[in-house]
Amino acid sequence: MPDDILIMVLSLLSVKEAVLTSILSTRWRFLWCNLKTLNFDARQALDNIDNDFRFYLSERYKYTKQVNGVIRSYNHPTLHHFRIRFYLTCEYTSVIDEWLKFAVKKKVESLELDLETNQKNYLHNTFNYSFPSRLSDKSTSHILIFPSANLESLKKLYLNSVNVRESVLGELLTKSAHLESISIHGSGYLTHIHVGGRDLKLKHFEIVECPHVVSVYLSDFGIESFTYVGQPIDLHLSGLPNLKNVVMSQGVAGLSNIVFRQISSCASTLQTLSFKIYHPMKFAKLHSICQLPNIRKLTLTIVVRRDNCLLDFASLVNVFPNIQTFTIEVRCLL
């Protein structure tokens, strides 16, 4: 059987299972090193920890040992996708740094650091791992020097419970010429986010549950989709001719005149909108809202109490005259 087919079979296995095939024969010994994806998703271990936290230390030891063992043996020159998923804090900064250096050295295209999957812990970001700076910034003690040429391969970046400074975000955008997608969840450092410039290749930008964000300014580049989930912010969108999809959830300001004003500058290009709305009875009635004539799909996720009335949302028909799909998901609080 040709190696290409065997590698295809290996790609269907977990990393641990694929590495174990190296004991089958001499031919299989290094075959797994041709995998372009290293997905260290510790789903089963995390389930064990969620059921009984006493498993945490032993599972963490096994996880870090497995990742270190694999990257020491992996000898392919490039890597398409590298994913870490485990509960890890700043206590493991030096270990995670080594994993990052490995991925960047392999010219990784898609990088995921998912260090916290328990959504309830987003506010406790003091102990988050901090994404390192490339530059010698006196205010930043955590510095790694990434070769610029290797960062140019990065196309997708997903960070969960990883603290990111605005300066580091700017460096990533500047040094990663082909970066198309950034998702940042649960970062404790971001406050004022400015992303713009016609040289950017960024198409998808996502900010979720970053509790200290105050403002987001996006301008003059080819972004296609933007997601924001968190507390109400000062949002400015300008010069974004390709922006077609927006997902918004701004706490109790989930859907209001203010939110519509924030996205009105992109009224001519937007095609799909999604809002998450809390306690609709608290909203002022929607009025003086400009029409969004190109919206074809609208999704509302509404968190209500038993006595909430949803009739006010009927007025949305006037805002979206050409809507084709209108979905409402209602979640009831007892």
N, C-alpha and C positions, 0 to 999 in steps of 0.2 A: 504494500500500500504506500503511495507517495507521501512524503513528509507533509505536504500541504494539507492533505486530508486529515492526517493525524493531528496536526496543529489545530485544524478546525474542530476536531473532536475535543481537544484539550481546552479550547476556548469556551466550551459548554460546561466545564467543570469549575469548581471554586479554585482559588489559588492554592489552597492547601492540598486539594485532591490532585491538581495538575502537577505539583511538585513531587508528590508521592509516586507518580508514574516513573520517576527517574530510577527507581530500583528494579524496574521490570527487566531491563536489558541494557547493554552498552548503547544501542541505538537510541533508546528512550532517555538516556542519562541527562542530556542537556536539551532535549527537544522542547521542554516547557519554556526555555529561555527565549524562544521565538514568539511567545505571546506578546501582543502589543498592548494588552490591558492587564493591569495588576489592581484588582478590586479587593481590598482588605475590608470587606463588610462583615463585621462581627455580630451579625443579627442574633444568632443563637446565644452567644455569650451575653449580649445585652439583655436578652429576654431572661436569662438566668439571674442576672444582676437585679433586674426590675422585680423579679419574684422574691429574691433574697439578697440584700446588699452585702451580706457576708461573703458572697462569691467574688466581690469586686477585685480584691487584691490578687487572688489567684488567677482570675481571668485576665486581668491587666498584664500580669507577668507573662502569661502564655501568648497574649496578643503581641506585645512588643517583641518578644523573642521570635515569634513567627515572622513578623515584618522584617526584623533585622536579618534573620537568616536568609530570607528570600532575596532581599536587595544586595546582600553580599555575593550571592551566587549568580544573580541576573547579569548576563553579559551582552545582551543585545544593545546596539548603539543608540536606538531610539525607542520612545515609549509613547503610545497614543493616549492612554488614559491611566491615571494613577489616583486611587481613591483610598482614603483613610476614614474609617467610621468606628469610633470607640469613644467612651467617656475619658477624655484626657484633659488635664489642666496645665497651667504654667509650670507645675512641678516637673513636667516632662519636656520643657522647652528644648534642652540640648538634644534629646532624642528626636523630636519632631523636626528640629533644624536639620539633622542629618538626613531625614527622609525627604525634606524639601530639596536639599542640595542634590540628592540622588535623582529626584524627578527632573529638576532643572538641567542637570548634566545630561540626562537622557533626552533632552529637548521635548519634554512632555507637551502635548497639545491640550489635554483636558485634565485639570487638577482639582480634586475635591478634598477638602479637609472638613470632615463632618465630625466634630469632636464632642457634640452634645445633642442627643436626640430626644431628650426630655424637655418638651416645650415649656414646662412650668419654671424652668431655671434660667430663662433669658435675662431676668433682672439681676441675677447673681453673676455678673460678668467680671468681677474683680479678679477672679482666678483663671480667666480665659488665657489660653496661649495667645501671644501677640505676634501677628505677622511681621516678619523682620523688615527693616529698612535696608536699602542698598547703599545708602549714603551715610557718611559720618556726621550724624546730627547730634549735637551735644545734649539735646533734650531726650535722646533715645539711646538707651544703654544696650538695646538688643539690635545688633547689626550683623547682617550676612552680606557678603559680596557675591551677587549673582552675575555671571558673565552675560553681558547684554545680548550677545548673539544667540544664546540659548533661550532667553526670554522671548525672543522674536517668534518662537514656535508656538507660544501659548495662545490658544483660541478661546478656551472656556475656563473660568475660575469660579468655584463654589466654596464659600467659607461659612461654616456654621459654628457659632460660639468661638470665634476667633476675633480678637480685637484688632482693628485696622485704623491707623491714623489717616487723616486727610492727606498728609504728605506722602505716605506710602501708596495710597490709592492713586495719587497723581503720578508717582513714579511708575506704577504698574501700567497705567494708561500710556505714559510716554515711551517706556522701554519695550512694551509688548505691542509691536506694530500690527499684529494680526488678531489682537484680542477682540472677540465678538460678543462675549457674554460674561457678565459679572453678577453673581448672587452673593449678598452678604446678609447673614442672619445672626442676630444676637451680638453684634459688636458693641463694645462699651465706649469706644473712643470717638466715633464719628459724631460731629455736631453740625458743621456747615459744609455741605457737599456741593462742590462746583465741578461740573463735567461739561466740557465743550471744546470745540475746535474742529475745523473741517477735515483735519488729517485723521481723526479717530475712525476706527473701523467698528466701534461698539454698536451692536444692534439690539442687545437685550440687557437691561439693567434692572436689578431687583434689590430692594432694601426692605428687610423684614425684621420687625421687633428689635430695632436698635434704639434703646430707650432715650438716648441723649441727643438724637437728631433734632435740630431746630429748623433747618432750612435745606432745601434741595433746589439747585439751579441747573437746568439742563438747557444747553443752547448750541445751535449751529453745528450739528452733526447728524449722521444718518440713522439715528436710533429708530427701531421699529416697534419695540414693546417696552413698557415701563410698569413696574410693580412697586407699590409702596404699602406696607402694612405697619401701623404703629400709631403713635399719638399725633394729634393735629400739628401740621408743620406749615411753614411758609414755602410754598411750591411755585416755582417760576419755570414755564416752558416756553421757549422761543426759538424760532429758526429750526424747526424739526420737521422737515417736509415729508419724512417717511414714517412718522409715528402713527401707527394704525391701531395699536392695542394698549389699553391702560387698565390696570387693576388697582383699585384704591380701597383702603380701609383705614380711616383716620379716627379710630376710637368713636366717641359719641358724635363726631362730626362726619360720620361715614357718608352722608349724602345731604348736602345743603347748598345754599346759594354760593357760599364761599368756595366749596369744592368745584362747582361748575365754573365759577370764574377762573379758577386755577387752570382748568383744562380748555377754556374757551379759545385760547390762542391757536389751538390745534383742531378747531372745529371742522375745518375743511378736509382734514386727512383721516381723522379717527373713524374706525370701522367697527371696533368691538370695545365694549366697556364692561367692567365688572366692579361692583361695589359690595362691601360688607357693611351692614348698617346695624347699629345698636340702639334699641329703645326708640323706635321712630316717633313716639308721642312727644319726644323732646325737641323735635325739629321745628323750625319756623317753616311755614308753607313755602313751597318753591315758587318764586315769582321773578319776573324780569330776567328770565334765563334765555340766553340766545339759543336758537335751534342748532342741533347737531345733525345736519341733513344726511351725512354719509354713514351714520351708525346703522349697521345691519343686525348686530347682535348685542343684546343687553342682558346681563346676569346680575341679579340682586340676591345676596344672602342676608336675610334679615333675622336678627336675634330679638325676639319679642317676649313680652309677658302676656299672660292670658287676656288682659284687658286692652291690649293694643289694637288700634284700628289701622288697617292697611289701605283704606279707600283713598287716602291722599295721593297714593302712588299712581292713581289713574291719570293724574295730570301729566305724567311723564310722556304720555302719548303725544302731547303737543310739542315736547322737546325733541322727540325722535320721529319725525313724520314718515321716514322710509324704513322703519325697523321691520325686520323679517322674523327674528327669533327673540322672544322675551321670556326669560326664565326667572322664576322666583323660588328660592329655597328658604323655607321658614324653619327656624330653630326656636323652640319654645323653652323659656326659663320657667321652672316651677316656682 
